[in-house]
Amino acid sequence: MNEYPDSDSNELRRIIASKFGYEPENIMISSGADQMISIIVNAFIDPGESILTFTPSFSIYSLFTRLMGGKAIEVPLGEDFKFDYDEFIKAVETQEAKVIFICSPNNPTGGIISREEIIGILDKAESIVVLDEAYIEFDENSFFDLIEKYPNLVVLRTLSKAYGLAGARVGYGLASKELMDILYKVKPVYNVSSISQLAAKVIIEEEEYVNKVIAEIKEERDKMIDEFKTMENIKVYDSHANFILFKVEDSKKVFDYLVDKGLLVRYFGKEGPLANHLRTAVGTKEDNARLIQALKDLEEG
């Protein structure tokens, strides 16, 4: 602990590169995926320039852009928060966005974008395209292989979700060597601590255990969605992540009720596209059962 960490996380980069069949030069380790987003925005967005994304999605894209003096162009998702490919392609072709951010599985809706749609965007885009796969382990349809064909693509990953290292703050990006060379020019030094690098190396090597946990979470998630669908006053959305988004008539009332029961869910407020929506993480079997029972009790009144 009296020595500075490896500034470029070289050993961890080698482990991840080997896992995906790439070279360490294709990898950057960051303090969470958030820092990768910040690095990308810092590298490519000047004051007055724009990013393109959709809404609702991960708010950090727009936040970091505004902090750099840039603008966020946000294309609304379609009915039931489905990705509106046609409208998004129109924006790709008509808006002069320097960076395009795509989150799949999407935070906070849990929806996904198909491989064909991702390729369609990449074929049309003249800008940097960032595919945020923070929750991909819960869906399995990763598109990181597309970096071989598209030198303007960056794929983001994190160890905060499926690997359970949210507190360690370890994320990473995969991209062509040419694009990584640009990003490394703005990467902070010593950005990932020695302890976090060690924790990441240990958990990545425990692939059998991690896969077992992921399978359990997916099984619980699907069971919970089936339970939600039996409740008349709740609209639930299919999820490809480790959380579930659902809509109720009065989200503040339901939120307060659940808090009183010792159950904390995400409250999105009463305005905007997520008005009267709540989101729950998929927890332990016991916690999931408590949440479902509490919602059923509230419905039965």
N, C-alpha and C positions, 0 to 999 in steps of 0.2 A: 504493500500500500504506500510505501514511501517513494515509489517510482511512478512516473507518468505512464498512462496507458499507451498501448500501440495506437498512434494517431489514426492510422488507416485500417485498424482491425484486420490485419493481414491474415492471421490464422483463421479467423471466423469467415473472412471472405473466401478463403480456399475451401473450407468445409461446405459453404453454401454453393459455391461454384461447382464443386464436385457433385453435389446433390442434384443440380439441374443440368449438368453437362456443359457448363460454360467455363470461361477463364475468370480468375479473380478480377481482371481488368473490366469485366462486365458488371461488377458488383460495387455498390457503395453501401456501407453500414452507417446508419444514422440513429440519432436519439429519438426513437419512435418514427413511425411513418410521417408524423407531423413535420419533423425536421426535413425529411426528403422533400415534402411539398414546399416548405419554406426555401430550401436550396434551389429548387426548380424555378420558383417565382423570382427569387433574387437574381438568378442567372439570365432570365429571359424577359422579365417585365420591367419596363421603364415607366415613369410617370406618364399617365394619359393612355397607355396601351391596355389591351383587354385580354381577358381569358374568356373561354366559353365553357359552360357546364350546364347541367339541368337542375331543376328544383322541384321538390325538396331533395337535397343531397347533403353531403358533408360540408358544413358551413365554413370550415377552415380554408377551403380553396378561395372563397370570396374574401374572407377576413385577411389572409396574408396578402392578397392582391391589393386590397384597399390600403393596407399599411405601406405598400410600396408606391402608392399614388396611382395605382391602376384601376381599371373598371372590370366588373364581372357581368357578363352577358349570360342570363339564365333562361333556358328554355323549359317551360313547364312540362312536367310529366303528364301523360294522358289519363284517361279514366282508370280508376283503381290504381293509380300510380304506375301504370305500364309505360315503358319507354316509348316515346313517340319518335320513331326513327325518321319519318319523312320530315317532320318539323325540325329535327336536330340537323339533318343533312342540309336543309335550306339555310340554317344558321351557319353551318360549316362553310358553305359556298358563298354566303353574302356578307358575313361578319369578318372583319380583319383581326381575328383573335390570334395572339402569339402562342398561346398554350390552350389546349383542350383537356379538360379534366373529366374522366368517366369513372364512376364508382360502380363496381359490379362484383359481388352482390352489393346493392346500394344501401348506404346508411343515410336515413333511418328506415327505409321502407322494406328492405329485404329482397327486393326484386332483382332480376338479372337481365343482362343484355346478351344476345346470342352472338356466337362466333361470326356468323355471316354479317351481322350488323356492325360489329367491331371492325371487321375487314372493310366493310363499305365506308366507314368513317375514315379509316387509315388511307384508303385509296383516294379519297377526296381531299384529305387534309394536307395543307402545305405548311402547317405549324407543328409544334411539338405536341404529341398526344401522350397523356398520362393516364394509364389504366390502373386504378386503385383497387387492388385485390386483397384488402385487409381481412376480409371474411371468406376468402376463397376456399379454405380448408373445409368449410361446411357445405360447399357446393361441388367442388372437385373439378369444375370445368375451367381450368386456368388457361390463359392464352399467352403465357410468357414466351412460348416458342416463336411468336410473331416478331420478336426483336431481331430475328435473323433476317427477315425480309424487309422490315421497316426500320431504318436507322433513326427515324424521328420518334420512336416509341420508347417510353419508360414504363415499366411495370413496377408497382409498389407492393411490398409485402410487409408484414409486421409479426412480431412474436408476442404481441399483447393479447391476442384473441385466443386462437386455438391452442397456443403454447403456454398461455397463462402467465406471461411475464410483463404484464402491464406496468408494474412498478419498476421494472428494470430499464424500461424505455429503450427497446431495441427494434429498429425497423431496417429495411434495406430496399434498394432499388436495383433493377436489372435493365440494362440498356446496351446499345452498341458501344464499342470502345471509344468511338469518335465522340459520341454524345456524353459519355462518362468523363472524358477528358475536359469537356467544358464545365460540367457540374463540379468536378474536383477543384476547379479554380475558385469556387465560392464556398466550399465545404469548410466549416470551422475546424480548427485543430483540436485534438483530444476530445472529440464530441461524444464518445461512448466510453464509460468508465471501465476499468479493468474487471471489476466485479460483474458488471453487466455483460461484458464480453465472455467471461467465464461461464456465467449462468446460461447464456445463449448456446455456447458450445455443448454444455452438458445436456440441455433439453433437446437440442436438435438430434443428438445421438440416441435419444430415447424414443425413437420413432414408433416402436410397437406400442408403448404406453400411450403416447399422444394419439395415435390412431384409435386406440380403444376408447379414450375419453371423447374424441370427436364423434365416434359412432354412437356413444351413449347420449350425447347432447342432441344429435340429429334425431334419434329415436324419441327422446323426450319432447323435442320441438314438435314433431309430427303428431304426437299424442295430444299435446296441448292445443294445437290448431284444431284437431278433431273435436276436442272438448269445447273450444270457443264457438265452433260452428253450431253447437246444440243450443246456444243461448240466443234468445230472440232479440235482445237489446244490444247485441254486440256484432259489429262487422269486423271480421278478421281477414288479414291479407296473408297469402302464401309467403313463406320466408325461405330464403336460401342461406341464411346467416344463423347466428346463435341468439337471436332475439326475435320477438314477434310484435308487429304493429297492429293495433286494433282501435276501432272507433266506437265511442259511446255517445249517448245523448248529452250528458253533462260531465265532461272529463274532470273538471275541478272537484265536483261532488264525489266522483268515483275515486279520484286521486286521494282526497282527504280521508275518505272511508278506508282505503287500503292502508294509508299511513297509520291510521288509528289501530289497524290490525297488525302493525309491524311489518307491512309489505311495501317496499319502495319501488315504484315504477317511474318511468320518464314521463313528465307532463310537458306538453308543447304549447299550452296556452289556448286562448279562445279566438285567435286571429290567424290568418294565413292559411296555406293549403293543409296544414296539420291541425287545424282547429278541431278540438274535441277528440283528438287522438291521444292514445297512450302507448307506451312501448315497454315491454318486459323482457329482461334477459331470461334465457333458459338456465335455470339454476339446478339445484339438487332435486331429486324426485320428491323429497319431502316439501321443499319450498314451492315447487311447481304445483303440487297437490293442494297446498294451503291457499295459493292464489286462485286456483280454479274453484275451490270450495267457497272462498270468500265472495267471488263474483256471482256464483250461483245463489248464495244466500242473499246477496243484495238484490238480485233479480226477483227472487221469490218474495222479497220484501217483508 
